[in-house]
Amino acid sequence: MLESQLQTHLEAVAEDGFTILENVFSRERADAFAKRVREIERDTLQPLEPGEAEEDSSFLRTAGLLRIDPIFWDVPIDPTVTQVVEGVLGPDFLLSTFSGIDLKPNGNTIQPLHPDDALIPVSRPHERAIGCTVMWVVTEFNERTGGTRLLPGSHREPLDLLFSQDKARLSQAIQPDMKPGSVLVFDHATFHGASDNPSDEWRLGLQVSYHAGWVRPYTNWFRSVPIEEVREFPEKLRDLLGYKTYNGIGSANATPGSYRESYRGKGRPRPPRLSLD
Ligand SMILES: O=C(O)CCC(=O)C(=O)O
């Protein structure tokens, strides 16, 4: 991406809370993602709980994608997308969550508009972005299919809106038309939500969320992906899971011992990445 294009996207995130990157991935990849996610849904969907009806839920969520198929490995580390994410969050940002989100057809259970930082106990607006949520558009996203709704500028508003659900303000939400291959990137403080999907088709996205390197990710990757599998991942993906120090601070390996620290210069260089042995 050209530097000028990057700046335009970063200005849009700062001003409106979101931006849309077009033609990030091909229709063939979109079709491959859809095929694979639907297979996983078919093979792994958990049974309804007692008293739960199918119509109580609006979408199927597929977790564990990194463990299930290498076709998903390149998604969180996509260079075009991560360039924008790095511009928003700074260096050494981390992967926080990664899942498929498949909105049921003919649904009428609309997801309330919400920000993804609602549980982070830091007052809003944030001095700098804490997290960035990214939606890979796998099937058409628009009014007909229940595309993501966004409330422009709401990343600068207090959380009260979540509790008041002020109808006048929330009615200013927009629902952009996005083609498969597009990627929506937003400051996770922006109010957003899936819509209801009146169409006869499922609406699929891959939701990837990132946190700044100084905040812990929502997912504990050290427990959720066995180390033998992490070793197979591309280095950039391992970095995103936290197998790297933040901004060169801290110790990458758990070897106990003492060392000299110098106030002259930077001291002895330490490896930025954890050993996976
Ligand atoms: O699926 C969407 O359009 C948005 C989903 C969302 O905001 C969420 O799951 O928190």
The ligand as an SDF file (V2000), in Angstrom:
LIG
                    3D

 10  9  0  0  0  0  0  0  0  0999 V2000
  -20.8280   -9.8600   12.6060 O   0  0  0  0  0  0  0  0  0  0  0  0
  -20.7890   -8.6360   12.6620 C   0  0  0  0  0  0  0  0  0  0  0  0
  -21.1440   -7.9160   11.7190 O   0  0  0  0  0  0  0  0  0  0  0  0
  -20.2990   -7.9700   13.9110 C   0  0  0  0  0  0  0  0  0  0  0  0
  -20.0890   -8.9500   15.0200 C   0  0  0  0  0  0  0  0  0  0  0  0
  -19.7310   -8.3090   16.3010 C   0  0  0  0  0  0  0  0  0  0  0  0
  -19.6980   -7.1330   16.4420 O   0  0  0  0  0  0  0  0  0  0  0  0
  -19.3950   -9.1280   17.4550 C   0  0  0  0  0  0  0  0  0  0  0  0
  -19.5010  -10.3500   17.3910 O   0  0  0  0  0  0  0  0  0  0  0  0
  -19.0020   -8.5500   18.4940 O   0  0  0  0  0  0  0  0  0  0  0  0
  1  2  2  0
  2  3  1  0
  2  4  1  0
  4  5  1  0
  5  6  1  0
  6  7  2  0
  6  8  1  0
  8  9  2  0
  8 10  1  0
M  END
$$$$
